[in-house]
Amino acid sequence: MTPSDIPRLLTDPSPQDWRKVARILDKLWNDAQSSVCVETKTRLGILGKGQLPLQEAIAQVRRSISTWPTDARKCVPREPLDHWRRATIDDPHGHDQLLDLCLKIRHESATYGYYETYVCNDPSLLWTTDGPWGRAGCQQVHLVRGFSGPARSVRSDAWLRIGEAGQGDLVGWLSVYLPPYGLLAVKLEVEIKMPEGRLSPSQRARRDELARAGAIYLSGKSVKCVVGQVRGVRDALLARRPVSQAVCEVEGLGW
């Protein structure tokens, strides 16, 4: 990857692609701190074609992020690399300019509204013609925030268990038209993960349980990732392949 790849990588908000951009910036930062300055390297032909100086690359990152939807700019994680540190008196050469580009999200719940809006309204997941579902442009996917875990009773101090173990963060359905059965709504759950997240044992068990029952359980780290998985499952169902096979085929797609 080179700095010329930055616009392409940041075309779609994705924690995974941001990590690639962070590595590009990190290399440029190291070049800028070396004993031979970037300008000298350019004159000597040490920098390859398309490699931009650090400041220009940072400006390109800012321009690319500014094209993201407002919700994406506020909630799609842009994690710093582990060794990035703020400058101090003892170490004045900190990664401050790079850290200013980052966005840390404490919990994936901050992203739920973004996923609901942009997965359900993705152009590839809208009906293209009028039909039993309504007018062309209607959503094929419906998702709302689910909840599972402990909650305090409003009538007492008792704690109640809400939902089921391993339940996805977003719940709803995927509509498919399968003649001769007609229009079907297939149960859909989506588990949102942060960049380093993985499915827990209870979530894997939930995925397998729903697949056996003919329902869909997906996990993703970006809207692009989830949309790709939903499309894959939809296409498999239209080809009359089992739900369990479809879910297996798209598992981890885009992680």
Phi, psi and omega in degrees: 000138178235167179304333179294345178277350186303310180302320180293317182294328183261015176297320181240132180299118182207126177300326181292315179290328175299321180299322177295318178296319180300322179292323176297313180297322181297319179295317178296322179297316179297321177298319182293334181270351183289168184293334177258121185292161182300320182298319179295319179299321180297316180297324182278354180078019180284322178283135181287167179299133177091353179278120184265152172298160184304312184297321179291323178295318178299317178297322178295320178298314180299317180296319181293316180295327181295342179274351179290155172302149182306316180300321181294319180297333183270339189226350177281121185298136171234079187287141174284158172293153188301328186268000179289132182223151174288151178292146177229175177299319181285334181226085185287347182265063180276177181263033187305315182296326179284321179294330178293342177274347189274162176215115179262132178250125184290323183213146182296344180300335179293344183260354189300314181299321178298314179296315180305312185291311191273338172284311184294333183253012177297134183305328181284353180243028175246147176295136184266349180223165172289153180182196179301337180281347182122213183279158172303139182099353176293155182283139170271338183244135175233124180224140173224162180293129173263172177216133173217143181132189182281144175214142182279136179294141179285345183257349180205182177271007182289148176263134181248152176264119181254139179076195182235153181301132177081001182302143180292158181292324179242135182231151180169224182207162172244123179270131176226149179254111185235088175299144006270006184284335180093210183278125181238143175251110182266127181305136183225130172234139180235125177260122181267133180237147171285169187309323182261005185286155176219157178292138176280166177304319180292328178287322176295321178295321178297316178302314182291322180296314180294322179298320179295330181273358180090018179248173188243131175230118182237159175224141183210162180242000176203160178300317179302319179298311182294316179301317179298320179292316179299317178299319179298317179293317179302314181295324178293319179294320179295334177272008177066031174268151182298149179301317182301320178292318180298314180297320179297321182295325184260001182305124177075007180300124178086003178290000000 
